Each structure stands twice: as structure tokens, then as C-alpha cells.
Amino acid sequence: MPEEGVTLSPNANLLTTKEVISISSLFVRLGVTKIRFTGGEPLIQKDLKDIIKSVSQLKGLHTIGMTTNGLVLYRQIKELKDAGLNALNISLDSLIPAKFEFIARIKGLNKVMKSIDAALEVGFDPVKINCVVMKGINDDELVSFVKLTEHKNLDVRFIEYSPFGGNNWKDNKMVPYMELISKIKAEFPELQRLKDLPNDTSKAYKVPGFKGQIGFISSMTENFCGSCNRLRITADGNLKVCLFGTEEISLRDALRQNMSEDAILNMISSAVLSKKKQHAGMFNLSKMKNRPMILIGG
């Protein structure tokens, strides 16, 4: 969240529940097998459970995921799982209460930890933890995060700090993933490399004997654009084929103009085919005007 906050979109500009389900159906028709609900914060969507239940009935869809800040997740996790949610990421950048509040701009570390345990208890296997590492802020907590995986089936993913609107990105705050590995190996020299799946964004590692694992998402220093198969739909219905790109296509407008499904499918296919080989690099990205991450979804 940018320090100055963001301007909220009028409700009329946001996708309706029916439009979310319609767009989900179109992408599944094109072969998408995994849909993830992100944010901002997806749990402020009052009918999220009903959306998940409807989307879970789409034939060919295998995975329904969600990325959340975890602050209120523990209250709803069982209902969401029963509705069809079967993959979970929780954003957590610090295990120190004061530092958590500084980064997240809200208190509640204890609630996030409660949500992590609640998710494990109802059967999420694993629970993924997204940790954006920033030099001089939370890069001294790497070992503490790794230790979370000792007795719990967690997949802690350390993410290189990336430039987005409003996050005051500076390259000297970004810690390259190889430096992260070196710091962790100083404490856990036996750290093992695991085999990644073809479209994984995270480079997976494990401390032998630990129940969970860790990973590194090297968006800046070693991008994975060539194997990236992710697409994003913003809350106001725009398709982004690259998280770091500025090009957007309005599927909301296409639906509201009563375009045929085939015409919209062609729009989506054309956008995907125009996806660039790789992003512009961190220094060029820092000069581009992109939405704040809270308005894109991660």
C-alpha cells in the first residue's frame, strides 16, 4: 500500500460477481486450469465464498487459490475451503510486531500467525508465505522465516523487491536472491536445491529434516519471463499479460458492450500472443508508470 493510500474506484467501475464468474469461465474455455483471487485484499469481497463456489464448478479448472494478508482469514478459512478454495498464499513481511506494523501500516501480526495455523489445521498443504525482502528493513529476519518451516508444512517464498507505483522503490533496497541464499546458507549450510516444475516462479530449496521448504522469486535479477504463464485481471476488469507491463485491455467494457464470447476470446488470445519476451529490467521499470501493487493483485 502506498504511504498516501490509493483512490478507491467507484463500485460501478468494478467487476460484478456475475462478470467475475463470466470472465473466469472464458479463461477456463481457453485452457486455464488455475485461478487465484488476490487484491488489494480479497476477503473484503463480501460474496467471495459464493464466487469461489461458482468458479469451482467450471469443468477443467483444477486449482482455486487466494493471496491474502491473513488478518481476518482465520474466521473464514473453513468456509472458503468447503466452497472450493484449495491453494493459499499469505503475505507476511516481518515476524516482529513493530516492524510488521511499519510495513503493513496496520497492527495484527498475531492474527496473521493465527490464520496460518488455522489454514494448516483445515488441510491446506502447504500454506505458502510471500515475503518481500527489503534491505535494511527485514533482511535480518531471513533465518527466522526459514525456521518457520521446521515443524510446519509452509513454503516461505522470498521475493525480490520490485518497482511499482507508490512503493518508493530504490535499487539499493533490493536484495538479490543469490545474496539471500548466501545469508541463509551461513546458518543452514546443508540447504538443498529442489527440482522446480516447468512454470514455477519460485526456485525451491529445503533444509534437510525440516517439514516445509523455502523458495526465491528473482523477478529482478534473474527473471522467469520465458516460462511465465500468468495473466492478471484487475478489479476493474482490465487484462494485464505482464505484472510489470503497463498495457491493459478492458474485458469489463467488452462484457458491458455485449460483445460475443467468441469476440472476447479473440481479444484475450491476441493480448496473450502480444506478450513480450521479457520485462524491461529493473532500472527501466522504476521509471515506468504502473499501478500500485494493491491495484493489480499479486
C-alpha positions as a LaTeX table, in Angstrom:
\begin{tabular}{lrrr}
\hline
Residue & $x$ (\AA) & $y$ (\AA) & $z$ (\AA) \\
\hline
Met1 & 0.00 & 0.00 & 0.00 \\
Pro2 & 1.47 & 3.41 & $-0.93$ \\
Glu3 & 2.01 & 5.66 & 2.10 \\
Glu4 & $-0.52$ & 8.16 & 0.77 \\
Gly5 & $-3.10$ & 5.43 & 0.13 \\
Val6 & $-4.93$ & 4.89 & $-3.15$ \\
Thr7 & $-8.03$ & 6.40 & $-4.71$ \\
Leu8 & $-10.85$ & 3.89 & $-4.47$ \\
Ser9 & $-12.64$ & 3.04 & $-7.69$ \\
Pro10 & $-16.40$ & 3.71 & $-7.82$ \\
Asn11 & $-18.36$ & 0.49 & $-7.40$ \\
Ala12 & $-19.78$ & 0.91 & $-10.90$ \\
Asn13 & $-16.27$ & 0.57 & $-12.32$ \\
Leu14 & $-15.59$ & $-2.73$ & $-10.58$ \\
Leu15 & $-16.47$ & $-6.14$ & $-11.93$ \\
Thr16 & $-19.75$ & $-7.51$ & $-10.64$ \\
Thr17 & $-19.94$ & $-11.01$ & $-9.22$ \\
Lys18 & $-21.58$ & $-12.19$ & $-12.43$ \\
Glu19 & $-18.81$ & $-10.61$ & $-14.51$ \\
Val20 & $-16.09$ & $-12.25$ & $-12.40$ \\
Ile21 & $-17.68$ & $-15.64$ & $-12.99$ \\
Ser22 & $-18.19$ & $-14.95$ & $-16.72$ \\
Ile23 & $-14.55$ & $-13.92$ & $-17.21$ \\
Ser24 & $-13.37$ & $-16.94$ & $-15.24$ \\
Ser25 & $-15.44$ & $-19.19$ & $-17.49$ \\
Leu26 & $-13.92$ & $-17.63$ & $-20.63$ \\
Phe27 & $-10.37$ & $-18.23$ & $-19.44$ \\
Val28 & $-11.14$ & $-21.83$ & $-18.49$ \\
Arg29 & $-12.50$ & $-22.31$ & $-22.02$ \\
Leu30 & $-9.10$ & $-21.16$ & $-23.28$ \\
Gly31 & $-7.33$ & $-23.80$ & $-21.19$ \\
Val32 & $-6.63$ & $-22.01$ & $-17.91$ \\
Thr33 & $-6.54$ & $-24.59$ & $-15.09$ \\
Lys34 & $-5.73$ & $-22.33$ & $-12.14$ \\
Ile35 & $-7.40$ & $-19.14$ & $-10.92$ \\
Arg36 & $-6.14$ & $-17.10$ & $-7.97$ \\
Phe37 & $-8.07$ & $-14.36$ & $-6.17$ \\
Thr38 & $-5.80$ & $-11.59$ & $-4.95$ \\
Gly39 & $-6.22$ & $-7.92$ & $-4.09$ \\
Gly40 & $-5.80$ & $-5.46$ & $-2.51$ \\
Glu41 & $-7.40$ & $-7.83$ & $-0.06$ \\
Pro42 & $-9.82$ & $-10.42$ & $-1.49$ \\
Leu43 & $-11.51$ & $-11.07$ & 1.84 \\
Ile44 & $-13.21$ & $-7.66$ & 1.76 \\
Gln45 & $-15.30$ & $-9.06$ & $-1.13$ \\
Lys46 & $-18.44$ & $-9.99$ & 0.80 \\
Asp47 & $-19.53$ & $-12.73$ & $-1.60$ \\
Leu48 & $-16.07$ & $-14.23$ & $-2.19$ \\
Lys49 & $-17.23$ & $-17.59$ & $-0.85$ \\
Asp50 & $-20.09$ & $-17.67$ & $-3.38$ \\
Ile51 & $-17.76$ & $-16.67$ & $-6.21$ \\
Ile52 & $-15.35$ & $-19.46$ & $-5.31$ \\
Lys53 & $-18.21$ & $-21.96$ & $-5.12$ \\
Ser54 & $-19.45$ & $-20.96$ & $-8.59$ \\
Val55 & $-15.99$ & $-20.93$ & $-10.16$ \\
Ser56 & $-15.16$ & $-24.32$ & $-8.63$ \\
Gln57 & $-17.88$ & $-25.85$ & $-10.81$ \\
Leu58 & $-16.13$ & $-24.87$ & $-14.05$ \\
Lys59 & $-15.11$ & $-28.03$ & $-15.86$ \\
Gly60 & $-11.36$ & $-28.14$ & $-16.44$ \\
Leu61 & $-10.41$ & $-25.86$ & $-13.55$ \\
His62 & $-8.14$ & $-27.71$ & $-11.12$ \\
Thr63 & $-6.90$ & $-25.08$ & $-8.69$ \\
Ile64 & $-8.59$ & $-22.13$ & $-6.99$ \\
Gly65 & $-6.12$ & $-20.09$ & $-4.97$ \\
Met66 & $-6.10$ & $-16.91$ & $-2.95$ \\
Thr67 & $-3.44$ & $-14.45$ & $-1.79$ \\
Thr68 & $-4.41$ & $-12.62$ & 1.40 \\
Asn69 & $-2.87$ & $-10.52$ & 4.15 \\
Gly70 & $-4.29$ & $-13.06$ & 6.61 \\
Leu71 & $-5.69$ & $-10.55$ & 9.08 \\
Val72 & $-9.22$ & $-11.98$ & 9.13 \\
Leu73 & $-8.62$ & $-15.27$ & 7.33 \\
Tyr74 & $-8.87$ & $-17.43$ & 10.46 \\
Arg75 & $-12.55$ & $-16.50$ & 10.77 \\
Gln76 & $-13.44$ & $-17.76$ & 7.28 \\
Ile77 & $-10.86$ & $-20.35$ & 6.29 \\
Lys78 & $-13.02$ & $-23.46$ & 6.77 \\
Glu79 & $-15.96$ & $-21.98$ & 4.84 \\
Leu80 & $-13.66$ & $-20.93$ & 2.00 \\
Lys81 & $-12.11$ & $-24.39$ & 1.82 \\
Asp82 & $-15.54$ & $-26.02$ & 1.82 \\
Ala83 & $-16.54$ & $-23.70$ & $-1.05$ \\
Gly84 & $-13.65$ & $-24.96$ & $-3.19$ \\
Leu85 & $-10.55$ & $-22.96$ & $-2.26$ \\
Asn86 & $-7.60$ & $-25.36$ & $-2.45$ \\
Ala87 & $-4.45$ & $-23.21$ & $-2.59$ \\
Leu88 & $-3.39$ & $-20.40$ & $-0.27$ \\
Asn89 & $-0.74$ & $-17.70$ & $-0.12$ \\
Ile90 & $-0.40$ & $-15.38$ & 2.88 \\
Ser91 & 1.61 & $-12.16$ & 2.59 \\
Leu92 & 3.91 & $-11.68$ & 5.59 \\
Asp93 & 6.99 & $-9.45$ & 5.52 \\
Ser94 & 8.05 & $-9.43$ & 9.18 \\
Leu95 & 7.79 & $-11.58$ & 12.30 \\
Ile96 & 8.48 & $-8.62$ & 14.60 \\
Pro97 & 5.27 & $-6.83$ & 15.69 \\
Ala98 & 6.56 & $-3.25$ & 15.42 \\
Lys99 & 8.21 & $-3.91$ & 12.08 \\
Phe100 & 5.11 & $-5.72$ & 10.81 \\
Glu101 & 3.04 & $-2.64$ & 11.65 \\
Phe102 & 5.58 & $-0.35$ & 9.93 \\
Ile103 & 5.47 & $-2.37$ & 6.69 \\
Ala104 & 1.78 & $-3.32$ & 6.63 \\
Arg105 & 0.60 & 0.02 & 8.09 \\
Ile106 & $-1.66$ & $-1.88$ & 10.49 \\
Lys107 & $-1.29$ & $-3.98$ & 13.65 \\
Gly108 & $-2.15$ & $-7.66$ & 13.57 \\
Leu109 & 0.87 & $-9.98$ & 13.35 \\
Asn110 & $-0.77$ & $-12.28$ & 15.91 \\
Lys111 & $-3.87$ & $-12.54$ & 13.72 \\
Val112 & $-1.79$ & $-13.46$ & 10.67 \\
Met113 & 0.03 & $-16.18$ & 12.61 \\
Lys114 & $-3.34$ & $-17.44$ & 13.87 \\
Ser115 & $-4.57$ & $-17.60$ & 10.26 \\
Ile116 & $-1.51$ & $-19.57$ & 9.17 \\
Asp117 & $-2.15$ & $-22.17$ & 11.87 \\
Ala118 & $-5.87$ & $-22.25$ & 11.07 \\
Ala119 & $-5.13$ & $-22.89$ & 7.39 \\
Leu120 & $-2.81$ & $-25.77$ & 8.24 \\
Glu121 & $-5.42$ & $-27.22$ & 10.61 \\
Val122 & $-8.13$ & $-27.37$ & 7.94 \\
Gly123 & $-5.80$ & $-29.11$ & 5.50 \\
Phe124 & $-4.04$ & $-26.59$ & 3.25 \\
Asp125 & $-0.87$ & $-28.41$ & 2.24 \\
Pro126 & 1.30 & $-26.42$ & 2.07 \\
Val127 & 0.47 & $-22.88$ & 3.10 \\
Lys128 & 2.64 & $-20.51$ & 1.07 \\
Ile129 & 4.09 & $-17.42$ & 2.72 \\
Asn130 & 5.06 & $-14.47$ & 0.49 \\
Cys131 & 7.84 & $-12.34$ & 1.99 \\
Val132 & 9.13 & $-9.31$ & 0.06 \\
Val133 & 12.70 & $-8.71$ & 1.23 \\
Met134 & 13.91 & $-5.11$ & 1.63 \\
Lys135 & 17.48 & $-4.25$ & 2.55 \\
Gly136 & 17.80 & $-2.62$ & 5.94 \\
Ile137 & 14.19 & $-3.36$ & 6.81 \\
Asn138 & 13.55 & $-7.09$ & 7.05 \\
Asp139 & 16.61 & $-8.77$ & 5.53 \\
Asp140 & 17.78 & $-9.54$ & 9.08 \\
Glu141 & 14.81 & $-11.90$ & 9.54 \\
Leu142 & 15.65 & $-14.48$ & 6.87 \\
Val143 & 16.72 & $-17.16$ & 9.35 \\
Ser144 & 13.59 & $-16.61$ & 11.46 \\
Phe145 & 11.42 & $-17.13$ & 8.39 \\
Val146 & 13.32 & $-20.30$ & 7.45 \\
Lys147 & 12.80 & $-21.65$ & 10.97 \\
Leu148 & 9.03 & $-21.36$ & 10.44 \\
Thr149 & 9.35 & $-24.33$ & 8.08 \\
Glu150 & 10.98 & $-26.62$ & 10.65 \\
His151 & 7.81 & $-28.09$ & 12.14 \\
Lys152 & 5.10 & $-26.75$ & 9.81 \\
Asn153 & 4.36 & $-27.53$ & 6.18 \\
Leu154 & 4.97 & $-23.98$ & 4.98 \\
Asp155 & 6.52 & $-22.83$ & 1.72 \\
Val156 & 8.18 & $-19.50$ & 2.52 \\
Arg157 & 8.98 & $-17.62$ & $-0.69$ \\
Phe158 & 11.43 & $-14.72$ & $-0.51$ \\
Ile159 & 10.58 & $-12.17$ & $-3.20$ \\
Glu160 & 12.96 & $-9.59$ & $-4.62$ \\
Tyr161 & 11.69 & $-6.05$ & $-4.01$ \\
Ser162 & 10.23 & $-4.74$ & $-7.29$ \\
Pro163 & 9.27 & $-1.26$ & $-8.54$ \\
Phe164 & 5.56 & $-0.40$ & $-8.52$ \\
Gly165 & 3.63 & 2.84 & $-8.28$ \\
Gly166 & 3.78 & 4.34 & $-4.80$ \\
Asn167 & 6.30 & 1.95 & $-3.18$ \\
Asn168 & 9.28 & 4.37 & $-3.33$ \\
Trp169 & 11.41 & 1.70 & $-4.97$ \\
Lys170 & 15.17 & 2.17 & $-4.91$ \\
Asp171 & 17.60 & $-0.37$ & $-6.30$ \\
Asn172 & 19.68 & $-0.21$ & $-3.10$ \\
Lys173 & 16.70 & $-1.62$ & $-1.17$ \\
Met174 & 16.53 & $-4.69$ & $-3.41$ \\
Val175 & 18.44 & $-7.75$ & $-2.14$ \\
Pro176 & 19.43 & $-10.13$ & $-5.00$ \\
Tyr177 & 18.26 & $-13.68$ & $-4.41$ \\
Met178 & 21.81 & $-15.06$ & $-4.54$ \\
Glu179 & 22.66 & $-12.81$ & $-1.60$ \\
Leu180 & 19.61 & $-14.14$ & 0.23 \\
Ile181 & 20.77 & $-17.71$ & $-0.35$ \\
Ser182 & 24.26 & $-16.87$ & 0.93 \\
Lys183 & 22.87 & $-15.38$ & 4.13 \\
Ile184 & 20.64 & $-18.39$ & 4.74 \\
Lys185 & 23.44 & $-20.87$ & 3.99 \\
Ala186 & 25.58 & $-19.17$ & 6.63 \\
Glu187 & 23.07 & $-20.52$ & 9.16 \\
Phe188 & 21.96 & $-23.63$ & 7.24 \\
Pro189 & 24.96 & $-24.79$ & 5.13 \\
Glu190 & 23.15 & $-28.03$ & 4.29 \\
Leu191 & 20.40 & $-26.16$ & 2.39 \\
Gln192 & 19.32 & $-28.32$ & $-0.57$ \\
Arg193 & 18.11 & $-27.29$ & $-4.02$ \\
Leu194 & 14.82 & $-28.93$ & $-5.03$ \\
Lys195 & 13.51 & $-29.63$ & $-8.52$ \\
Asp196 & 11.18 & $-26.96$ & $-9.91$ \\
Leu197 & 8.16 & $-27.60$ & $-12.10$ \\
Pro198 & 8.30 & $-26.11$ & $-15.65$ \\
Asn199 & 6.22 & $-22.97$ & $-14.91$ \\
Asp200 & 7.26 & $-22.37$ & $-11.31$ \\
Thr201 & 8.15 & $-18.77$ & $-10.49$ \\
Ser202 & 9.97 & $-19.79$ & $-7.31$ \\
Lys203 & 13.35 & $-21.51$ & $-7.06$ \\
Ala204 & 12.75 & $-24.15$ & $-4.38$ \\
Tyr205 & 15.10 & $-25.12$ & $-1.53$ \\
Lys206 & 14.79 & $-27.13$ & 1.67 \\
Val207 & 16.66 & $-27.55$ & 4.93 \\
Pro208 & 17.05 & $-31.34$ & 5.36 \\
Gly209 & 14.81 & $-32.61$ & 8.13 \\
Phe210 & 12.51 & $-29.59$ & 8.04 \\
Lys211 & 8.85 & $-30.25$ & 7.28 \\
Gly212 & 8.39 & $-27.32$ & 4.91 \\
Gln213 & 10.54 & $-25.59$ & 2.31 \\
Ile214 & 11.60 & $-22.16$ & 1.08 \\
Gly215 & 11.86 & $-20.54$ & $-2.33$ \\
Phe216 & 13.19 & $-17.45$ & $-4.08$ \\
Ile217 & 11.32 & $-15.34$ & $-6.63$ \\
Ser218 & 14.00 & $-13.48$ & $-8.57$ \\
Ser219 & 11.81 & $-11.14$ & $-10.62$ \\
Met220 & 14.55 & $-8.51$ & $-10.90$ \\
Thr221 & 17.93 & $-10.23$ & $-11.06$ \\
Glu222 & 17.01 & $-13.41$ & $-12.92$ \\
Asn223 & 13.58 & $-13.05$ & $-14.47$ \\
Phe224 & 11.47 & $-16.04$ & $-15.46$ \\
Cys225 & 9.59 & $-14.27$ & $-18.25$ \\
Gly226 & 10.32 & $-17.04$ & $-20.76$ \\
Ser227 & 8.38 & $-19.60$ & $-18.72$ \\
Cys228 & 5.80 & $-17.26$ & $-17.16$ \\
Asn229 & 2.22 & $-18.37$ & $-17.84$ \\
Arg230 & 0.49 & $-15.87$ & $-15.54$ \\
Leu231 & $-2.19$ & $-13.38$ & $-16.57$ \\
Arg232 & $-3.90$ & $-10.84$ & $-14.33$ \\
Ile233 & $-7.37$ & $-9.32$ & $-14.27$ \\
Thr234 & $-7.68$ & $-6.15$ & $-12.21$ \\
Ala235 & $-10.71$ & $-5.47$ & $-10.02$ \\
Asp236 & $-11.98$ & $-3.04$ & $-12.66$ \\
Gly237 & $-11.78$ & $-5.71$ & $-15.34$ \\
Asn238 & $-8.55$ & $-4.98$ & $-17.20$ \\
Leu239 & $-6.38$ & $-7.79$ & $-18.54$ \\
Lys240 & $-2.64$ & $-7.43$ & $-17.88$ \\
Val241 & $-0.48$ & $-10.03$ & $-19.61$ \\
Cys242 & 2.59 & $-8.94$ & $-17.60$ \\
Leu243 & 2.69 & $-7.90$ & $-13.97$ \\
Phe244 & 5.30 & $-5.27$ & $-14.81$ \\
Gly245 & 3.73 & $-4.08$ & $-18.07$ \\
Thr246 & 1.56 & $-1.00$ & $-18.47$ \\
Glu247 & $-0.63$ & $-2.30$ & $-21.31$ \\
Glu248 & $-4.19$ & $-3.20$ & $-20.28$ \\
Ile249 & $-7.28$ & $-4.38$ & $-22.16$ \\
Ser250 & $-10.76$ & $-3.87$ & $-20.69$ \\
Leu251 & $-12.72$ & $-7.11$ & $-20.56$ \\
Arg252 & $-15.30$ & $-5.34$ & $-18.41$ \\
Asp253 & $-16.14$ & $-2.95$ & $-21.23$ \\
Ala254 & $-16.32$ & $-5.82$ & $-23.70$ \\
Leu255 & $-18.85$ & $-7.62$ & $-21.49$ \\
Arg256 & $-20.92$ & $-4.49$ & $-20.92$ \\
Gln257 & $-20.98$ & $-3.76$ & $-24.63$ \\
Asn258 & $-22.48$ & $-7.24$ & $-25.11$ \\
Met259 & $-19.65$ & $-8.44$ & $-27.31$ \\
Ser260 & $-19.96$ & $-12.11$ & $-28.22$ \\
Glu261 & $-17.99$ & $-14.67$ & $-26.24$ \\
Asp262 & $-16.01$ & $-15.56$ & $-29.36$ \\
Ala263 & $-15.05$ & $-11.91$ & $-29.87$ \\
Ile264 & $-13.87$ & $-11.62$ & $-26.27$ \\
Leu265 & $-11.95$ & $-14.88$ & $-26.56$ \\
Asn266 & $-10.20$ & $-13.45$ & $-29.62$ \\
Met267 & $-9.35$ & $-10.29$ & $-27.64$ \\
Ile268 & $-7.78$ & $-12.38$ & $-24.90$ \\
Ser269 & $-5.85$ & $-14.58$ & $-27.35$ \\
Ser270 & $-4.49$ & $-11.56$ & $-29.22$ \\
Ala271 & $-3.34$ & $-9.96$ & $-25.97$ \\
Val272 & $-1.57$ & $-13.12$ & $-24.85$ \\
Leu273 & 0.16 & $-13.51$ & $-28.22$ \\
Ser274 & 1.46 & $-9.95$ & $-27.90$ \\
Lys275 & 3.12 & $-10.70$ & $-24.55$ \\
Lys276 & 6.74 & $-9.56$ & $-24.63$ \\
Lys277 & 9.65 & $-11.95$ & $-24.29$ \\
Gln278 & 10.72 & $-10.31$ & $-21.03$ \\
His279 & 10.08 & $-7.25$ & $-18.91$ \\
Ala280 & 12.06 & $-4.03$ & $-19.30$ \\
Gly281 & 14.53 & $-4.64$ & $-16.47$ \\
Met282 & 14.50 & $-3.12$ & $-13.00$ \\
Phe283 & 16.01 & 0.26 & $-13.88$ \\
Asn284 & 13.61 & 0.87 & $-16.77$ \\
Leu285 & 10.70 & $-0.49$ & $-14.73$ \\
Ser286 & 11.43 & 2.02 & $-11.98$ \\
Lys287 & 10.76 & 4.85 & $-14.46$ \\
Met288 & 7.54 & 3.41 & $-15.88$ \\
Lys289 & 4.13 & 4.44 & $-14.57$ \\
Asn290 & 2.42 & 1.26 & $-13.38$ \\
Arg291 & $-0.44$ & 0.74 & $-10.96$ \\
Pro292 & 0.44 & 0.25 & $-7.29$ \\
Met293 & 0.60 & $-3.45$ & $-6.50$ \\
Ile294 & $-2.54$ & $-3.14$ & $-4.36$ \\
Leu295 & $-4.47$ & $-2.20$ & $-7.54$ \\
Ile296 & $-3.01$ & $-5.03$ & $-9.64$ \\
Gly297 & $-3.05$ & $-8.11$ & $-7.44$ \\
Gly298 & $-0.11$ & $-10.41$ & $-6.83$ \\
\hline
\end{tabular}
